Amino acid sequence: MRQPELGEDHFQTLGMAPSFDVSSQELSERHLSYSRRLHPDHAGDDPASRAKAVMLSAQVNEAYSVLKDPFQRAEYLLGLEGGPAASEDKRVPAGFLEEMLELRDDLEGHLASGKQERVTGFREFLEGRLGTLRDELRDLFAVEARNLPEIRQTLNVAAYFRGLLRDLRDGA
Amino acid sequence: MSEQDTGPIVGIDLGTTNSLIALVDQGKPRVLKGEAERATLPSVVSWTEEQLLIGDAARDHALDNPENTVYSIKRLMGRSLGDLSDAERESLPYQVVASERGLACVRVGERTVSPEEVSAIVLRELRERASRVLGTEVTRAVVTVPAYFDDAQRQATRLAGKLAGLDVLRIVNEPTAAALAYGLDRTRDGCVVVYDLGGGTFDVSVLEIREGIFRVRATAGDTQLGGDDFDRKLMARLLDQRARDTTPDAKLLQAVKRAAEEAKIQLTDVDQVTYEVRDERLGLDLTATVTRAEFEKAIEPDVTRTLECCRRAIDDAQLSKEEIRAVVLVGGSTRVPLVRAKVEEFFGKRPYTGIDPDQVVALGAGVQADILHGKSRELLLLDVIPLSLGIETYGGAVAKIIMRNSPIPTQAADTFTTHVDDQTALDIHVLQGERELVKDCRSLGRFHLGGLPPLPAGMVRVEVSFLVDENGVLNVSAVEKSTGTEAGIEVVPSYGLTDDEIARVVQESFQHARDDFSAHQRIDLRNECQTMIRATKKILGTGNHQLDDGAVAAIRDMVQEVEANLDQEDTKALKALYDRFVEATVPLAGEVMSEVAQKAIQGKTVEQVLNESQLAPAEGGDASGEDGLHCGDLGDGFHAAKPEGATPPEEHA
């Protein structure tokens, strides 16, 4: 279903070179300008050109959604480079799962307390950890010879923190 | 391009409480007004014995005919009976039943009417209004829905349009439409929040406006939270006054709802309201007093829930409250002072109320219609999908394939494989919602992939593509990778109707309803005419009247004409004939009246009086007792219903 005129991957779709380091400002501007050009609302009444506009626009939106989030972007880049998928390699550092169990207990305690400052504090902690993980990913992608299993493991760890953050927000 | 494609495109706000229609005229959106110069059409439909009432007329009728007056139908759109809470069902005076597929429907008399059909009646009324005002047939529209409507609710809305003879070119989210109207009003770029609290739904959307592009960054909401809930609090207060052993019936509930609504509106301006409902039938006289503080305390949890949605939307938009440049209020319920105060407190800025909150959504829909018409190319709406889409995986878990707040149209693909040798079919269960387990999400449908090549387990690879179009509606296709063949997909939607069902409903429902209705009217009119013919003949036959020969001849001619045209299939013509008949027999009716009035005191109908009276010919016995003729009915126009029993004498005066 990929429309060849927009390129082979999400980066090409938005006219960019594959890289972890993309400016969110640039991504946003490209999304807007491509949307202005391709959105079905501007495609007129002809069903064929509308259908095509839906496909192209969907592709642009999919690319934007994936690339604007640093973790999804890293996951996508890892796939492009032939790295293992999350289902193929679930490894995390030693002791990490124990830490996760403790953090989950903490989360439930903060939520049960009903105290806004405890929830906010925990949230800032989780966001801080995710910021660190993002920086690690940037470094891992910055080197020429990528350590794909290491990237995989970092993303596996990030997935746990993202889950905690999501549950904190949904529970608050 | 066909003739039709060049016609106007209108924007319709199909609301829980009120609906409006708008379009862009000379570069500016405006709402089209209907009867009595009113822009809003109450989303109320009432089936009386004589006719189908829509809008204000239906709402005015609600107290007399609560079981057959349907309002807030939007709450039932695309939902199953099981989705409705007890409180919701109890607060609706009409009967909500399950269709064969378990979908929520309304029972009206002998008929089961789907929410799509009821909405179609409202949409058709608006369409006819627009056609009248514009002097040209309107067949294309943009219709708005709450941003938080799921796939089934969107499909239901689209179907309602179809039933109303409208090609729904686009389903637009209400807050997004509102932002479009707002953006035209104030053209500075920046991030805005649209807070939309309507009669039955709450939506909040965070948008970024940049050089004419309105990009939704996040949306959140609650499809079951609105002004109706505020009314319910005030209703409960009044109903608490009744004796425990009285069960509120539809009529009482309707009266209580009306009183509660009015009290709520008054509380916007005054600090205390006393409201009451008297019901002589049930011997009830309910009075309650509520202060604004008490009201605010009762609704505060609901308002807090809306603010939690706001917090989530801002989080999802990855913004902070400080980055929001303006908060736009939409929906009649934002007139409640507590709502305004809480929103202001939460965002730390005064909300913008420059556009009528009742009209802003319709105006925005009109603008979107103009964009689709190719007239406003500088503007563009980029909307998002409100809820994540996922597929059932092993063990009842849900794997997300498209995340909420992804811009639409959007797509995703997933590869599935067979589990056993020679498996030639696969079932895929698609769900919508944020939760992890199937049981907590909403089932959108099951996709059956057949015609797979018989190969060892795991060898068949089917790539299933999910495409969410610009309306937020899901489309699915699949390709078998090893052979490259398109797999046959059979879609069994969990909520929406199948294509066959849609075809049937389209055929049966709306036009049919009118036809049914019209046929019903004709039968009633014929019965009425026959009764009057019998009565007239009887009186004329006795010669016991003061009318001169000319008058008698005129009446006899009239009777002949009516008899000759009784099989008339044109309801309007039959009604006109009937009206003339009634008018022609007025002098005769006067003759009978004095005697009837006396007899009626003894509790007899005109028919009985005629039968007993010396006026009646000895052999005259063809009139059945059921067809009693009310003398009170003789002059008052259209009355096709079969009267029951005697009319109290005081009504004859």
Interface residues (C-beta under 8 A of the other chain):
Chain A: M1 H31 L32 S35 R36 H39 P40 D41 H42 G44 D45 D46 V54 M55 S57 A58 Q59 N61 E62 Y64 S65 R169 D170 A172
Chain B: M1 D5 R170 R210 E211 I213 R215 R311 R312 D315 Q368 I371 L372 G374 R377 L380 L381 L382 M403 S406 P407 I408 P409 T410 Q411 A412 A413 E434 S465 L467 V468 D469 E470 S477
